[in-house]
Amino acid sequence: MAASLDLRVRAGREMTSLGGAPSAVTPRAHASFSPYGSGRIDAIRNHEQIREFCHFLAHEWGGSRHHSYAVPSRGKSSAWSRTVDGKWSAVGLADAVSKYAWSGKSFSENKVEFDRFAADLQSAIQRDSNNDVCAILRAIMHWGGVDNKHRQKRTFEWIERNADEISAKLSNAVDLIKDERASLDSFDGVNLIMNSTMAKIVSLGDPEQKLVMYDGRVGGALGFFVARFTEEREIHQCDVADQLLFAVDREAKRTPETNRIHFPALFGNARDRCMPGWCDGHHN
């Protein structure tokens, strides 16, 4: 993992109020554009802190931090649970990647499928072949384990409702997310939607492959390392750069929050406008 990891997340402007509550992202980032006064000082400090966090995260790649979690003995993970004797563990992120498994396949095996889905989806969108796009979307959802007709009812309904113009819809979604100046009002749950499933789809649909598959798990993982970073340096909440306050899932087993640091919620009443902003990032 390069130390120059780009954490360019559109925090602040797109983190709309959730459920009527004020946005969890402070306006400090907006002040950073001022050429004079404390705004410029804040911008310099935030830049240095983000750079330091990137070095911290790069060190974690080959570090000695222990990671583990219990693998359920029932359901889809039962076979894998037996393989790891009920507990997955790794030391450092490089070791974690070497032990990655999804649907019984390794990281490299899944990447082959990932790249094939990306190529097929981008080709279908470019050809404006709506039937092919819909078929590929169903295959992607099956691959991602998000094809439950009840849990994904909203997503399936959106795809079916827009089947005749799905290529244009997805192309528009990709363009809007990548344009930092664009309004995300179109992600209103009707015209365009965004959730963990659609994050996978728009990422695969981006020809430049710059959009992150951001969801609660990704936010939780990044938040975990931010929490460790701030703890080890005794950085308090009010001094954390806005760009490091990753939106996270509020589910108890995923939240990385500590007594020292809290993160904004990824989901809420405005989730369709909230999530796209967190998909806009890339690795140099």
DASUL-V173850 format. One record per pair of residues at least 4 apart in sequence whose C-alpha atoms are under 8 Angstrom apart, sorted by the first residue. I is the first residue (numbers start at 1). J is the second residue. D is the distance in whole Angstrom. If there is no record, write none. Layout:
[[I;J;D] [I;J;D]]
This chain:
[[1;5;7] [1;58;6] [1;61;7] [2;58;6] [2;284;8] [3;51;8] [3;54;5] [3;55;5] [3;57;8] [3;58;5] [4;51;8] [4;54;7] [4;55;8] [4;283;8] [4;284;7] [5;54;6] [5;282;8] [5;283;5] [5;284;6] [6;281;7] [6;282;6] [6;283;5] [6;284;6] [7;50;8] [7;243;7] [7;244;8] [7;281;6] [7;282;7] [7;283;8] [8;243;7] [8;280;7] [8;281;5] [8;282;7] [9;243;6] [9;277;7] [9;278;6] [9;279;8] [9;280;6] [9;281;6] [10;14;6] [10;180;7] [10;243;8] [10;277;5] [10;278;6] [10;280;7] [11;15;6] [11;25;7] [11;242;7] [11;243;6] [11;277;7] [11;278;7] [12;16;8] [12;25;5] [12;26;7] [12;27;7] [12;29;7] [12;30;8] [12;242;8] [14;184;7] [14;273;7] [14;274;6] [14;277;6] [15;23;6] [15;24;7] [15;25;7] [15;273;8] [15;274;5] [15;277;7] [16;23;6] [16;270;7] [16;273;7] [16;274;6] [17;21;5] [17;22;5] [17;23;5] [17;24;8] [17;270;7] [18;22;7] [18;23;7] [18;265;8] [18;267;8] [18;268;5] [18;269;5] [18;270;6] [18;271;8] [19;268;6] [19;269;5] [19;270;7] [23;264;8] [24;263;8] [24;264;5] [24;265;8] [25;242;7] [25;245;8] [25;264;7] [26;242;7] [27;31;7] [28;32;7] [28;39;8] [28;42;8] [28;242;7] [29;33;8] [29;43;7] [29;242;7] [31;39;5] [31;40;8] [32;39;4] [32;40;5] [32;41;8] [32;42;6] [32;43;5] [33;39;7] [33;40;7] [33;43;8] [34;39;6] [34;40;6] [35;39;7] [35;40;6] [36;40;6] [37;41;7] [38;42;6] [39;43;6] [40;44;6] [41;45;6] [42;46;6] [43;47;6] [44;48;6] [45;49;6] [46;50;6] [46;240;8] [46;241;5] [46;242;8] [47;51;6] [48;52;6] [49;53;6] [49;240;8] [49;241;7] [50;54;6] [50;241;7] [50;243;8] [50;244;7] [51;55;6] [52;56;6] [53;57;6] [53;226;8] [53;229;7] [54;58;6] [55;59;6] [56;60;6] [56;229;7] [57;61;7] [57;225;7] [58;62;8] [59;63;6] [60;64;7] [60;65;7] [60;92;6] [60;93;6] [61;92;6] [61;93;4] [61;94;5] [62;92;5] [62;93;6] [62;94;6] [62;95;8] [63;91;7] [63;92;5] [63;93;7] [64;91;5] [64;92;5] [65;91;6] [65;92;5] [66;89;7] [66;90;6] [66;91;5] [66;92;6] [67;89;5] [67;90;5] [67;91;6] [67;92;7] [68;87;7] [68;88;5] [68;89;4] [68;90;6] [69;87;6] [69;88;6] [69;89;7] [70;86;6] [70;87;4] [70;88;6] [71;77;7] [71;78;8] [71;80;8] [71;81;5] [71;86;5] [71;87;5] [71;88;7] [72;77;6] [72;78;6] [72;81;6] [72;86;7] [73;77;7] [73;78;5] [73;79;8] [73;81;6] [73;82;7] [73;86;7] [74;78;5] [77;81;6] [78;82;6] [79;83;7] [80;84;6] [80;104;7] [81;85;6] [81;86;5] [81;87;7] [82;86;6] [84;88;6] [89;96;8] [90;95;6] [90;96;5] [90;99;8] [91;95;6] [91;96;7] [92;96;6] [93;97;6] [94;98;6] [95;99;6] [96;100;6] [97;107;7] [98;106;8] [98;107;7] [99;106;7] [100;106;6] [100;107;6] [101;105;5] [101;106;5] [101;107;6] [102;106;7] [102;107;8] [102;110;7] [105;109;6] [105;110;6] [106;110;6] [107;111;6] [108;112;6] [109;113;7] [110;114;6] [111;115;6] [112;116;6] [113;117;6] [114;118;6] [114;204;8] [115;119;6] [116;120;6] [117;121;6] [117;136;7] [117;140;7] [117;204;7] [118;122;6] [118;204;5] [118;205;6] [118;206;8] [119;123;6] [120;124;6] [120;136;7] [121;125;6] [121;133;6] [121;136;6] [121;137;8] [121;204;7] [121;205;6] [122;126;6] [122;204;8] [122;205;5] [122;206;7] [122;207;6] [123;127;6] [124;128;6] [124;129;5] [124;130;7] [124;132;6] [124;133;6] [124;167;8] [125;129;6] [125;130;7] [125;133;7] [125;167;5] [125;168;7] [125;170;8] [125;171;7] [125;205;8] [126;167;8] [128;167;6] [128;168;7] [129;133;6] [129;167;7] [130;134;6] [130;163;6] [130;164;6] [130;165;7] [130;166;6] [130;167;6] [131;135;6] [131;163;7] [131;164;8] [132;136;6] [133;137;6] [133;166;7] [133;167;7] [134;138;6] [134;159;7] [134;163;7] [134;166;7] [135;139;6] [136;140;6] [137;141;6] [137;201;7] [138;142;6] [138;147;7] [139;143;6] [140;144;6] [140;201;7] [141;145;6] [141;146;5] [141;147;5] [141;197;7] [142;146;6] [142;147;5] [144;197;8] [146;152;7] [146;197;7] [147;152;6] [148;152;6] [148;153;8] [149;153;5] [149;156;7] [152;156;6] [153;157;6] [154;158;6] [155;159;6] [155;193;8] [155;197;8] [155;198;8] [156;160;6] [157;161;6] [158;162;6] [158;190;7] [158;193;8] [159;163;6] [159;166;7] [162;166;5] [162;169;8] [165;169;6] [166;170;6] [167;171;6] [168;172;6] [169;173;6] [169;192;7] [170;174;6] [170;202;7] [170;205;7] [171;175;6] [171;205;7] [171;206;8] [172;176;6] [173;177;6] [173;192;7] [173;202;7] [174;178;6] [174;202;6] [174;203;8] [174;205;7] [174;206;6] [175;179;6] [176;180;8] [176;182;6] [176;183;7] [176;184;7] [177;182;8] [177;184;8] [177;276;6] [177;277;6] [177;279;7] [177;280;6] [178;211;8] [178;280;6] [184;273;6] [184;276;8] [185;273;7] [186;191;6] [186;192;6] [186;273;8] [187;191;6] [187;192;4] [187;193;5] [187;194;7] [187;272;5] [187;273;5] [188;192;6] [188;193;6] [188;270;8] [188;272;6] [188;273;7] [189;193;5] [189;194;7] [189;272;6] [192;272;8] [193;198;7] [193;272;5] [194;198;5] [194;199;7] [194;271;7] [194;272;5] [194;273;7] [194;275;6] [194;276;7] [195;199;6] [195;215;8] [195;271;7] [195;272;7] [195;275;7] [196;200;7] [196;213;8] [196;214;7] [196;215;5] [196;216;8] [197;201;7] [198;202;6] [199;203;6] [199;212;7] [199;213;5] [199;214;6] [199;215;7] [199;276;8] [199;279;7] [200;204;6] [200;213;5] [200;214;8] [201;205;6] [202;206;6] [202;211;7] [203;209;7] [203;210;7] [203;211;5] [203;212;6] [203;213;6] [203;279;8] [204;209;7] [205;209;8] [206;210;7] [206;211;7] [210;280;7] [210;281;6] [210;282;5] [210;283;8] [211;279;5] [211;280;5] [211;281;6] [211;282;7] [212;278;8] [212;279;5] [212;280;6] [212;281;6] [212;282;7] [213;218;8] [213;279;6] [214;218;6] [214;219;7] [214;275;8] [214;278;6] [214;279;5] [215;219;6] [215;248;8] [215;249;8] [215;266;8] [215;275;8] [216;220;6] [216;247;8] [216;248;5] [216;249;5] [216;254;8] [216;266;7] [217;221;6] [217;248;8] [217;249;7] [217;254;7] [218;222;6] [219;223;6] [219;246;6] [219;247;6] [219;248;5] [219;249;7] [220;224;6] [220;248;5] [220;249;7] [220;254;6] [220;255;6] [220;256;6] [221;225;7] [221;256;8] [222;226;6] [222;246;7] [223;227;6] [223;244;8] [223;245;7] [223;246;6] [223;248;7] [223;256;6] [223;257;8] [223;263;8] [224;228;6] [224;256;5] [224;257;8] [225;229;6] [226;230;6] [226;244;7] [227;231;6] [227;256;7] [227;257;7] [227;258;7] [227;261;7] [228;232;6] [229;233;6] [230;234;6] [230;235;5] [230;236;7] [230;240;8] [230;261;8] [231;235;6] [231;260;7] [235;239;6] [235;240;7] [236;240;7] [236;260;6] [236;261;7] [237;260;6] [237;261;5] [237;262;7] [240;244;7] [240;245;7] [241;245;7] [245;262;8] [245;263;6] [245;264;7] [246;263;6] [246;264;7] [247;263;6] [247;264;5] [247;265;5] [247;266;5] [247;278;8] [248;255;7] [248;256;8] [248;263;6] [248;264;6] [248;265;5] [248;266;5] [248;267;8] [249;254;7] [249;255;6] [249;265;6] [249;266;6] [249;267;7] [250;254;7] [250;255;6] [250;265;6] [250;266;8] [251;255;6] [257;261;6] [257;262;5] [257;263;7] [258;262;7] [266;271;7] [266;274;7] [266;275;7] [267;271;5] [267;274;7] [267;275;8] [270;274;6] [271;275;6] [272;276;7] [273;277;8] [274;278;8] [275;279;7] [276;280;7]]
